[in-house]
Amino acid sequence: MTMLQAAPTLQQCTQQLSQQLSAISDNPAHEARLLLCHLLSCQPGYLYTYPERVLTPSELQQLQPLLQRRLAGEPLAYIFGHWPFYGLELAVAPCTLIPRSDTEILVEQALALTLPAQARVLDLGTGTGAIALALAHNRPQWQLTGVDLQSEAVALAQRNAQALKLSNVDFTVSSWFSALSGQRYDLIVSNPPYIEAADPHLAALSFEPLSALVAAEQGLADLAQIIASAPAYLQPGGWLWLEHGYNQAEQVQQLLSVGGFRQVSSVRDYGGNWRISGGQYQPGDN
């Protein structure tokens, strides 16, 4: 078992944690600070303000299993039970994907659209509810609906909505559009599974639910299904925006164009990769 030295100061502990986490982390110093902030229920500034503060034996005892879990590859989000997304703190669990900063691009794009004042917006495969909750928080007049195939995910999203005191968002169990007969929306957004089963990147995501990551047909099956089905659930002139893989923008754009969408475009994520694509549905304009 990896051990930390007895009675370290916060500065010393940060250095020790960082050194050990370097075996699995691209940013070990940042993760070290996050672990300490979680342990001490403090903000990062506390670590810089009181670098000579000594950890108690009890605190060291609590820190040890947290470190072991991280060194075993478990994501910090699952260790902590919560994770930030678009300025909100969300409860997370292994039944859902961990919200990622690149998905915030989808929220930014949705907020930039010109929609009715009381727009109806659908989030497909909502998971923690991250996208729907961020939109509901930033647009109190919008009415958000989030759906997920997994009842555990829906329950988690509902708990997040209650914790954030958001009353303009509802969550329900649905396999994509299956429970939404007769409903029409001004905007549909989704971060669906889009990773190919043989993708080597999956090895680093082993703690997250495979069903929320992998799709058939080179990762395009769910994207194609959503694009084909969405027009029946969109108002005329409604928008569809989807997150996808870094190398799928051209194919998703083609699917959108064939599906009756216009003003089709893509937006890059913070790493410079094409991450989301979308368009406006124009019925009868195929």
N, C-alpha and C positions, 0 to 999 in steps of 0.2 A: 504494500500500500504506500502511495506517495504521502510523505509527511511534510508538514511545515514546521519550522523551528519554533521553539517555545517563546512565548511573550514577544512577538515581533511588533514593531511599530507599524502604523498604517503604511508608511513609505516602504519599509522592509517587506511587509506582506504583499504589497502590490508588486514589488520586484520579484519575489519568490513565485507568486501566482503567474505572473507574466512569463517567467522562465519555463515553468511547467506547461503552461497552456500553449507555448510556441510549438509544441509537438502536433497540435491539431487545429490551431487557429491562425488565420491570416492577420488578425489584429489582437494579439494576446494581451497587450497592455490595456486596451479598451475593455476586453472581456474581464480582465482582473478587476478593474474598477467597478464594472457592473456587478460582479459577484460580491464585492465588499459593500457596495451600496445596498444590494438586496439584503445581505446579512445584517447590516446596521440600520436599515430603513432610513437611509440618508440620501442626500443629493450629492453628485460628484464633487461639488465645491467643498464639501466637508472634508474630503480626503486631502485636498490641497491646503485647507485652512489649518488642519490639525495633523500634520504628517507624523508627529512624534507621539501621538496617542497610541497607547499599547493595547493590543487585543487581549481580552481576558481569556482564561482557560475555557470558560463556557463558550465564548464566541469562536475560539479555535475549534472546539469540539463540534460546533454546528457547521462550521465552514468546511470541515474535512469531507463529509459525504457530498456536499454540493460540488466540490472540486472533483471528487471521484466520478460522479455522474457525468460531468462535463468531459473529463478525460476519456470516458468510455464512449464519447461521441454524442451524448444526448444534447439537443439544442438548449440554449439558455432559456428560451421562451417556455419550454415544457418544465424545466427545473423551477423557474420562478412562478409559473402558472399565469403569467400575464405578459403582454408585450405592447409596445406603442405602435400606433398607426394613425397617420395624418392628425397628430395632436391629441388623439384619444388613447386611453389606456384600456386595453381589452383583455378579458380573461381568455386564455387559450387552453387547449387540451389536445392529447394525441389523436382525437377523433377528427381533427380539422388541420388544415395547413396553417403554418405560422404566417401571419400577415407580413408582407415584405414591402420595402420602400419602393421598389419598381412598380408595384401595383398602385401606388399613390398617383402615378401618371394617369391612370384610368379615372381616378376621382377628379384630378385637375381638369381633364378633358371634359368630363361630364359637367362640371361647374362652369366651364367656359361656353357651353352651348346656350343658344337662345331658346328657351323653353317656356311654355305657359307658366304663369305665376304659381298655379297650384298643380304643377306637373305630376303625373303618375309615373313612377319609375320602378322598374323591376330589376332585381339583382339575382341572376341565376347561379346556383352553386355557391351560396352565400358563405358557407363555412362558419367562421366566428361572427359573421355579420359585418366585417370590416368595411367593405365598400358601401353597403346600404347605410350603415351607421354614420360613416363620415359624411355622406350626402345628406342624410337626415339632420345631422348636427349643423351643417353649413347652410341648408335650405329648409328652414322650419315650416315653410308653406307647402313644400312638396310632400307627397304621400308615397312612401317607400314600401315595397314588398320584397322580401328576400325569401328564396326557396332553396331547399337542399334535400337531396335524397336521403340523407342520414338524419334520423330523428334526434340523435345525440347532438349533432351540429345545430339543429334548429333550437333545441333547448338551450344550448350555450349562447347562441345569438340572442335569444329572448332575454337571458340573464344579463347580457351585456347592455341591451337596450334599457332594461330596468335600472341597472346601475348608473347609466348615463342620463336617466330620466328623459328619454326620448319617446314621445307618444305618437309621432308621425311615421312610425315604421312598424310593420308586422312581419312575422316569419311563419312559414308553413312548410310542411313536408311535401315535396313534389319532385318527380323525375323530370327535370327541365320544365316543360309547359303542361305536364299531364294533369295538374290540379287547377289549372287556370282557364278553363273553358269559358269563352265569352268575354274575357278581360282584354282591355286595350290599354297600351301604355304610350307615353310620349318619348320614353327612353328605356332601352334595355341594355344592361351592362352585364358582363360576365368575365370571370377568370376561370375558365373551364380546364379540365385536364388537357394537356397538349404536348406531353413528352412522349417520345417514341420508346417502346418497351426496351429496346437495346441501347438506349442512350447511356453512356458511361457516367453522366452526371448523377444518375439515380443512386449511385452508391453512397453519395454524401447526404442523401435524403432518406436514409433507411428508417428513421424514427417517425417519419410523416406518412399519412395514409396513402398507399399506392393508388387507390381508386380515385383520389383527387389529383393525381399527378399524370398518370399514364392513359393514353388514348390510342386506339387502333389506327390503321391507315397512316402510318408514319406520324402519328400524333394529331392528325387532322379530323378524326371521326366526329368528335363532339363539337368542334368548331363548325364543321360542315352541317351537322344536324341542327345546331342553333340557328345558323344563317338561313337554312331552308325553311325552318318552322317560324322564325320571328315575324315575317310579314303578317301572319294571321293574328298576331297579338300587338301590332303596332298601329297607332293612329296614322292616318295619311300625313306624311312629312315627319314621322317619328324617326328617331335615331337608334342605331345599334352600334355599340362599341365593345370590342373584345380584346382581352389580353391573349398573347400567343408567344410562341418560341421565337428566339432571336433570328431564326432563318426561315420563318413562315410568312412574313409579311406579304410577299408577292402572291403566294397561293391564297391567302385569306382575302386579299384585295380582289383577286379573280373570282372567288366564291361570292363575295359581296356584289360585284358588278353583275354577274350572271343571275344573282338572286333578286335583282330589281332595285339595288341600292345605288344612289348617285352621290356625288361629292365624296367619293371614296378616298381615304387617305390613311396614312400611318404616322405614328409619333414615336420618337426614340425615348428610351429610358435614360436613367442617370448615368449608365455606363456606355451610352452611345449606341445601343442596339435598338433596332426596330422592335418595339414591345407591344404596341396596341394598334389596332386598325378598326375603322368604322366607316359608316356611311348613313345617308338619309334615305328612308324608304319612300319611293314615289310609285304608288300603284298604277298599273296600266302603262308604265313607261319602260317596259322591257325591250 
